[in-house]
C-alpha cells in the first residue's frame, strides 16, 4: 500500500519538506559518486559517515550528534531513498503547514534522533557487530506519528499493488494506514517473518518520539489553524 496524496485541498507550499527531500537525494548522489570515484565499497563509505550505535559510549557527544545528523540524510539504496521521501513528502507537508517551517525542521531532526535512541535502547546492547544507523526512516516515522496524532481521520489516497500487475486506488483513513504501518515495523523486528532485520527499532523509536513531541508541542505552542484549508474535499 503506497500513499501518494492526502485528500483535500491546500495552497500551502511545503518549502522545508522540499528542502529535506532535495537534501536526501543530493546526499545519496554524493555518496555514490564518492564511492565510485574513489573505488571504495559503498559500505565502507557509510562506515565513515554514519552513526555506529555501539560506539556511542566510546566517542564524544559532538561526534555522536554529527554522525547522527549525517545518518538522517543518507540511504543505502535507491529503493530505500524513494520509499522514505514519498512517505515523508505526503505526510510531512501537512505537518509543516500545521507547525510552521522552523518548528517542523526542528521536529524532523529531533524525531530522527529519537529513532537513533530507540535503536540504542532496544538493540544497542547486542553489539557483537557494529550497528550503523543509515536512513531517514526514524525521522519519517516521527512525521507519521505526528500525522496520526493531528489528523487521524484524514483520508489518504493510496495505491495497492497485487502481484505487481494489478493496481487499485483507495482512500484509506489515516489511522488505519498509520497503525498498520507501525505494527508492521514491530512485527518485522520481533516476529519470525524477518528475524534478521535489525533496523526497525529505529523506526519504532522515531514513531514514538514523534508522538511524544507533537503532544508536548500541542500543550505549549498553539499551531496555525489549518482546518479551513482541509474543508474542501478533492476526491
C-alpha positions as CSV (number, residue, x, y, z in Angstrom):
1,X,0.0,0.0,0.0
2,X,1.7,3.2,-1.3
3,X,0.4,6.6,-0.1
4,X,0.7,9.4,-2.6
5,X,-1.8,12.1,-1.6
6,X,-3.8,13.5,1.3
7,X,-7.4,14.0,0.3
8,X,-8.3,17.7,0.5
9,X,-7.0,21.0,-0.9
10,X,-4.4,23.4,0.4
11,X,-2.5,26.3,-1.0
12,X,0.4,25.9,1.4
13,X,3.9,25.4,-0.2
14,X,6.0,23.0,2.0
15,X,9.4,24.5,1.4
16,X,11.1,22.7,4.3
17,X,9.7,19.3,3.1
18,X,11.0,20.1,-0.4
19,X,14.4,21.1,1.0
20,X,14.7,18.0,3.1
21,X,13.7,15.8,0.2
22,X,16.3,17.5,-2.1
23,X,19.0,17.2,0.6
24,X,18.3,13.4,0.9
25,X,18.6,13.0,-2.9
26,X,21.8,15.1,-3.2
27,X,23.4,13.3,-0.3
28,X,22.7,9.9,-1.9
29,X,24.2,11.0,-5.2
30,X,27.2,12.5,-3.4
31,X,27.9,9.2,-1.6
32,X,27.5,7.2,-4.8
33,X,29.9,9.4,-6.7
34,X,32.4,9.4,-3.8
35,X,32.4,5.7,-3.6
36,X,32.6,5.3,-7.4
37,X,35.4,7.8,-8.0
38,X,37.4,6.6,-5.0
39,X,37.0,2.9,-5.9
40,X,35.5,2.2,-2.5
41,X,32.8,-0.2,-1.5
42,X,29.6,1.7,-0.6
43,X,29.5,0.0,2.8
44,X,33.0,1.4,3.7
45,X,32.0,4.9,2.8
46,X,28.9,4.7,5.1
47,X,31.0,3.4,8.0
48,X,33.0,6.7,7.9
49,X,29.9,8.9,7.8
50,X,27.1,7.4,9.9
51,X,26.3,6.7,13.5
52,X,27.5,3.4,15.0
53,X,25.2,2.7,17.9
54,X,27.7,0.5,19.5
55,X,30.3,3.3,19.5
56,X,28.2,5.9,21.3
57,X,29.8,5.3,24.7
58,X,33.3,5.5,23.2
59,X,33.0,8.9,21.5
60,X,32.2,12.5,22.4
61,X,28.7,13.9,22.4
62,X,29.7,16.2,19.5
63,X,30.8,13.2,17.4
64,X,27.6,11.4,18.2
65,X,25.5,14.4,17.1
66,X,27.4,15.0,13.9
67,X,27.2,11.3,13.0
68,X,23.6,11.2,13.9
69,X,22.8,14.1,11.7
70,X,24.5,12.6,8.7
71,X,22.8,9.3,9.3
72,X,19.4,11.0,8.9
73,X,20.2,12.2,5.4
74,X,21.9,9.1,4.0
75,X,20.3,6.0,2.5
76,X,21.6,2.6,1.5
77,X,19.8,2.2,-1.8
78,X,17.6,3.9,-4.4
79,X,14.5,1.9,-3.1
80,X,15.4,2.9,0.5
81,X,15.6,6.5,-0.6
82,X,12.5,6.7,-2.7
83,X,10.2,4.9,-0.2
84,X,11.3,7.3,2.6
85,X,10.9,10.5,0.6
86,X,7.5,9.6,-0.8
87,X,6.1,8.9,2.6
88,X,7.8,11.9,4.1
89,X,6.6,14.4,1.4
90,X,3.0,13.1,1.6
91,X,2.7,13.4,5.4
92,X,5.4,15.9,6.1
93,X,3.9,18.7,4.0
94,X,0.8,18.7,6.3
95,X,2.8,18.7,9.5
96,X,4.9,21.6,8.2
97,X,1.8,23.5,7.4
98,X,0.5,22.8,10.9
99,X,3.6,23.6,12.9
100,X,5.3,26.2,10.7
101,X,8.6,25.8,8.9
102,X,11.2,26.2,11.6
103,X,9.3,24.2,14.1
104,X,8.8,21.4,11.6
105,X,12.5,21.3,10.7
106,X,13.4,21.0,14.4
107,X,10.7,18.4,14.9
108,X,12.0,16.3,12.0
109,X,15.6,16.3,13.3
110,X,14.6,15.5,16.9
111,X,12.4,12.6,15.6
112,X,15.4,11.4,13.7
113,X,17.5,11.3,16.9
114,X,14.5,9.6,18.6
115,X,15.0,6.9,16.1
116,X,18.6,6.6,17.0
117,X,17.7,6.5,20.7
118,X,15.2,3.7,20.1
119,X,17.8,1.7,18.2
120,X,20.3,2.3,21.0
121,X,17.9,1.4,23.8
122,X,16.3,-1.7,22.3
123,X,19.1,-3.1,20.2
124,X,22.3,-1.4,21.2
125,X,23.1,-3.9,23.9
126,X,23.7,-6.6,21.2
127,X,27.0,-5.3,19.9
128,X,28.8,-8.3,18.7
129,X,29.0,-6.4,15.4
130,X,28.7,-2.7,14.7
131,X,25.2,-1.3,14.3
132,X,25.1,1.5,11.8
133,X,22.2,3.9,11.6
134,X,21.5,4.7,7.9
135,X,18.5,6.5,6.6
136,X,15.8,9.0,7.4
137,X,13.3,6.2,8.5
138,X,13.4,7.3,12.1
139,X,12.6,10.9,11.3
140,X,10.0,9.8,8.7
141,X,8.4,7.6,11.4
142,X,8.2,10.6,13.7
143,X,6.3,12.5,11.0
144,X,3.9,9.6,10.6
145,X,3.4,9.6,14.4
146,X,2.6,13.3,14.4
147,X,0.2,12.9,11.5
148,X,-1.7,10.2,13.3
149,X,-2.0,12.4,16.4
150,X,-3.1,15.5,14.4
151,X,-5.2,14.1,11.6
152,X,-6.4,10.6,12.5
153,X,-9.5,10.8,10.3
154,X,-7.9,12.4,7.2
155,X,-8.2,10.2,4.1
156,X,-5.0,9.1,2.3
157,X,-5.1,8.3,-1.4
158,X,-3.1,5.1,-1.7
159,X,-2.2,2.6,-4.4
160,X,-2.5,-1.1,-3.6
161,X,-0.4,-3.4,-5.8
162,X,-1.3,-7.0,-6.3
163,X,1.3,-9.4,-7.7
164,X,3.0,-6.3,-9.3
165,X,0.3,-6.5,-12.0
166,X,-3.0,-5.1,-10.7
167,X,-3.1,-1.7,-9.0
168,X,-6.1,-0.3,-7.1
169,X,-6.6,3.3,-5.9
170,X,-8.2,3.5,-2.5
171,X,-8.9,6.3,0.1
172,X,-7.7,4.9,3.4
173,X,-8.4,6.7,6.7
174,X,-5.1,7.8,8.2
175,X,-5.4,5.9,11.5
176,X,-5.9,2.6,9.7
177,X,-2.9,3.1,7.4
178,X,-0.6,4.5,10.1
179,X,-1.4,1.9,12.8
180,X,-0.9,-0.8,10.2
181,X,2.5,0.7,9.3
182,X,3.6,0.9,13.0
183,X,2.7,-2.6,13.8
184,X,4.4,-3.9,10.7
185,X,7.6,-2.3,12.0
186,X,7.2,-4.1,15.3
187,X,6.5,-7.5,13.8
188,X,9.3,-7.2,11.3
189,X,11.6,-6.7,14.3
190,X,10.4,-9.3,16.8
191,X,8.5,-11.8,14.6
192,X,9.6,-14.7,12.6
193,X,8.8,-13.1,9.2
194,X,12.1,-11.3,9.0
195,X,14.2,-12.2,12.1
196,X,17.5,-10.9,10.7
197,X,16.2,-7.3,10.2
198,X,17.7,-5.1,12.9
199,X,16.8,-1.6,11.8
200,X,13.1,-1.4,12.8
201,X,13.7,-0.4,16.4
202,X,14.9,2.9,14.9
203,X,11.5,3.2,13.1
204,X,9.6,2.4,16.3
205,X,11.8,4.9,18.3
206,X,11.2,7.6,15.8
207,X,7.4,7.0,15.7
208,X,7.1,7.2,19.5
209,X,9.4,10.2,19.6
210,X,7.1,11.9,17.0
211,X,4.0,11.2,19.1
212,X,5.6,12.5,22.3
213,X,7.0,15.6,20.6
214,X,3.7,16.6,18.9
215,X,1.8,16.0,22.1
216,X,4.2,18.3,24.1
217,X,4.1,20.9,21.3
218,X,0.3,20.9,21.4
219,X,0.4,21.6,25.1
220,X,2.6,24.7,24.9
221,X,2.6,26.0,21.4
222,X,-0.7,26.7,19.5
223,X,-0.1,25.6,15.9
224,X,-1.6,27.5,13.0
225,X,-5.3,26.8,12.4
226,X,-5.5,24.9,9.2
227,X,-9.0,23.4,9.5
228,X,-10.4,25.7,6.8
229,X,-7.7,24.5,4.4
230,X,-8.9,20.9,4.7
231,X,-12.6,21.8,4.4
232,X,-12.8,21.4,0.6
233,X,-12.6,17.7,-0.3
234,X,-10.9,16.8,-3.5
235,X,-12.0,13.3,-4.5
